């Protein structure tokens, strides 16, 4: 599937009572995930998260998101910044996407995302992004999606995991990225 076809497939996903589309939040664009405003490397590893953001936050920070595709202040991104320092890379060296290409209307625990929504989004969109790529699954939900859809991945902690410092999480994730790349990055 070509990139424009994957974007079209993402746009075909339907919102539900609890989940909305990027278009519903006013953030549809020429990308599969807003992260790809910057993190859209065609050669670097894929960092696979569960979902991007909630609808309330997407609306509240629309200006920042329109510029960069991510919120610098989020713990997820603070950890990712540390990972990049360890790897001596930039966001443009990565491809970042998620299993679910819908936004929870409000903040909610990732464990409360219905499996059928994850699988529908993953099957219709995400698996096409991952084909032939080195994938680092951020957290157990992303790793489980890869397993259910027969996508090879290197599993690691989610950047927002509790009970660990940002530096501990960053070190573990950086090691997973190195393992996934198996020497392809100098």
Legacy VTK file of the C-alpha trace (Angstrom):
# vtk DataFile Version 3.0
C-alpha trace
ASCII
DATASET POLYDATA
POINTS 186 float
0.000 0.000 0.000
1.340 3.440 -0.863
1.475 6.225 1.723
-1.468 8.133 0.246
-3.521 4.920 0.384
-2.633 4.398 4.050
-3.679 7.990 4.799
-6.951 7.365 2.937
-7.506 4.194 4.985
-6.959 6.159 8.205
-9.516 8.723 7.040
-12.067 5.926 6.510
-11.997 4.955 10.195
-15.245 5.883 11.929
-15.546 7.506 15.323
-17.704 6.061 18.090
-19.439 7.472 21.148
-16.100 7.482 22.996
-13.573 7.907 20.162
-13.216 10.489 17.407
-11.224 10.935 14.225
-8.425 13.403 13.589
-10.847 15.321 11.359
-13.337 15.557 14.255
-10.575 17.186 16.334
-9.594 19.537 13.505
-6.199 17.867 12.939
-6.575 15.887 9.756
-3.625 16.306 7.436
-1.319 14.655 4.877
-0.014 12.118 7.385
-1.147 8.932 9.052
-0.369 10.327 12.513
0.298 13.962 13.451
3.663 12.811 14.860
4.691 12.414 11.240
4.886 16.155 10.732
8.454 15.585 11.955
8.928 11.855 12.657
8.375 10.300 9.226
11.679 8.650 8.366
11.389 6.155 5.539
14.514 4.299 6.677
14.658 4.632 10.466
12.886 2.450 12.991
9.187 2.709 13.738
8.201 3.593 17.282
4.733 2.138 17.760
2.583 3.568 20.563
-0.973 2.625 21.513
-2.654 5.877 20.511
-1.677 9.475 19.846
-3.645 11.815 22.131
-7.115 12.452 23.491
-9.567 14.741 21.726
-9.781 17.288 24.552
-6.009 17.807 24.567
-5.897 17.859 20.760
-8.325 20.783 20.741
-6.693 22.614 23.651
-3.223 22.502 22.072
-4.162 22.674 18.407
-1.594 25.403 17.607
1.375 23.481 19.022
0.154 20.258 17.424
-0.324 21.897 14.035
3.298 23.048 14.141
5.071 19.926 15.408
2.555 17.073 15.700
3.343 16.438 19.371
3.231 18.091 22.785
6.739 18.713 24.075
5.596 18.776 27.719
3.977 15.310 27.763
5.869 12.632 29.730
5.836 10.439 26.589
7.743 13.117 24.678
10.045 14.019 27.556
11.167 10.388 27.648
11.446 10.262 23.858
13.677 13.355 23.964
16.010 11.517 26.349
15.996 8.458 24.077
17.101 10.641 21.178
19.939 12.130 23.223
21.164 8.643 24.148
20.991 7.520 20.509
22.422 10.800 19.219
19.499 11.048 16.781
16.690 13.483 16.056
12.953 13.017 15.685
13.342 13.065 11.904
15.421 9.858 12.182
12.334 7.987 13.428
8.905 7.055 12.151
6.301 7.343 14.907
2.809 5.914 14.669
0.259 4.097 16.786
-2.019 1.087 16.872
-5.206 3.135 17.220
-5.739 5.996 14.787
-8.751 7.326 16.679
-8.652 9.709 19.646
-10.356 8.941 22.932
-12.726 11.882 23.399
-11.402 12.305 26.939
-8.264 11.149 28.711
-8.510 7.492 29.567
-6.346 4.605 30.518
-4.900 2.765 27.523
-6.138 -0.481 29.037
-9.712 0.763 28.560
-9.467 0.999 24.783
-11.689 -1.701 23.277
-9.649 -4.407 21.598
-11.892 -4.440 18.533
-11.076 -0.752 17.863
-7.359 -1.428 18.223
-7.549 -4.403 15.881
-9.692 -2.644 13.266
-7.308 0.323 13.155
-4.202 -1.851 13.223
-5.454 -4.152 10.471
-6.766 -1.384 8.232
-3.985 1.155 8.698
-1.024 0.417 10.963
0.073 -2.936 9.561
0.568 -1.264 6.183
2.856 1.341 7.759
4.947 -1.359 9.418
5.478 -3.659 6.458
9.192 -4.291 5.976
10.163 -1.935 8.823
12.052 -2.388 12.111
9.359 -1.919 14.769
9.816 -1.019 18.433
6.555 -1.616 20.301
6.181 0.888 23.144
4.347 -0.979 25.888
2.384 -4.187 26.232
-0.656 -3.079 24.224
1.436 -2.204 21.159
3.407 -5.458 21.506
0.162 -7.457 21.800
-1.237 -5.790 18.668
1.920 -6.735 16.776
1.630 -10.328 17.985
-2.056 -10.607 17.025
-1.339 -9.234 13.543
1.907 -11.174 13.031
4.206 -8.165 12.910
7.741 -8.731 14.178
8.746 -6.172 16.806
11.152 -5.414 19.602
9.009 -4.815 22.702
9.932 -2.272 25.356
8.397 -0.141 28.059
5.865 2.531 27.299
7.380 6.026 27.792
4.527 6.898 30.178
5.013 3.813 32.360
4.708 4.627 36.044
7.177 3.842 38.848
10.293 4.467 36.765
12.275 7.626 36.172
12.368 9.234 32.746
16.042 8.283 32.513
15.359 4.619 33.345
12.633 4.402 30.716
14.743 6.244 28.142
17.703 3.885 28.644
15.490 0.822 28.179
13.771 2.224 25.085
17.073 3.318 23.537
18.418 -0.189 24.033
15.310 -1.632 22.336
15.789 0.719 19.367
19.438 -0.349 19.097
18.414 -4.008 19.252
15.768 -3.493 16.562
18.257 -1.765 14.298
20.963 -4.432 14.856
23.857 -2.216 13.883
22.119 -0.396 11.015
22.593 2.902 12.848
26.215 3.918 13.324
LINES 1 187
186 0 1 2 3 4 5 6 7 8 9 10 11 12 13 14 15 16 17 18 19 20 21 22 23 24 25 26 27 28 29 30 31 32 33 34 35 36 37 38 39 40 41 42 43 44 45 46 47 48 49 50 51 52 53 54 55 56 57 58 59 60 61 62 63 64 65 66 67 68 69 70 71 72 73 74 75 76 77 78 79 80 81 82 83 84 85 86 87 88 89 90 91 92 93 94 95 96 97 98 99 100 101 102 103 104 105 106 107 108 109 110 111 112 113 114 115 116 117 118 119 120 121 122 123 124 125 126 127 128 129 130 131 132 133 134 135 136 137 138 139 140 141 142 143 144 145 146 147 148 149 150 151 152 153 154 155 156 157 158 159 160 161 162 163 164 165 166 167 168 169 170 171 172 173 174 175 176 177 178 179 180 181 182 183 184 185
